[in-house]
Amino acid sequence: MNVYEMEGFLRGKCLPGDLLVGESNAAYLVRKLNESATLKADRDAQQKRADALAVENAALKESAADLRRQAFNGRRNSHNCGPFKYSDLCESIIESTKVETPATDAALAAIEARGVEKFAAWASEQESMARGAGDKKEARIYCQVEARAKHFAIKLREAK
């Protein structure tokens, strides 16, 4: 809603398209303010996740730069100090690439969980259709599928 629409609403000249049937103007404004507060909280949570991912990304980039330095030094030192030891280089590669990324893991788990939740919603729709058609057995099956999918989505989000 822009300023022009808000003025018309407050003066009683027009109604917003998302006004619920039987909803007072005050209730509508409270609902809209609550929605904006919820959106702000969601935005802040998304920003925190993005910041955590950026920190992890920086750590991964530093790890890669360290790996390149070690490989270069190993190659350079092999000319000056006798035979090149691949095992030492491999050990340094393994150690420098051990970077934990909990925020990335959580973000990926949330993405996977959203997919499973969409599957649960589909199963719920199928259950409703089966109940409408009078097929109780199929409705029970879809109900169980939905419950298990929701449980699995919760487990995905909790995974560390």
Salt bridges, closest charged atoms under 4 A:
ASP18 OD2 - LYS32 NZ 2.61
GLU23 OE2 - ARG31 NE 2.93
GLU35 OE2 - ARG31 NH1 3.32
GLU35 OE1 - LYS32 NZ 3.41
ASP44 OD2 - LYS40 NZ 3.36
ASP44 OD1 - ARG43 NH2 3.33
GLU62 OE2 - ARG69 NH2 3.09
ASP66 OD1 - ARG69 NH2 3.74
GLU95 OE2 - LYS98 NZ 3.32
GLU117 OE1 - ARG157 NH2 3.03
GLU127 OE2 - ARG131 NH2 3.07
GLU146 OE2 - LYS150 NZ 2.99
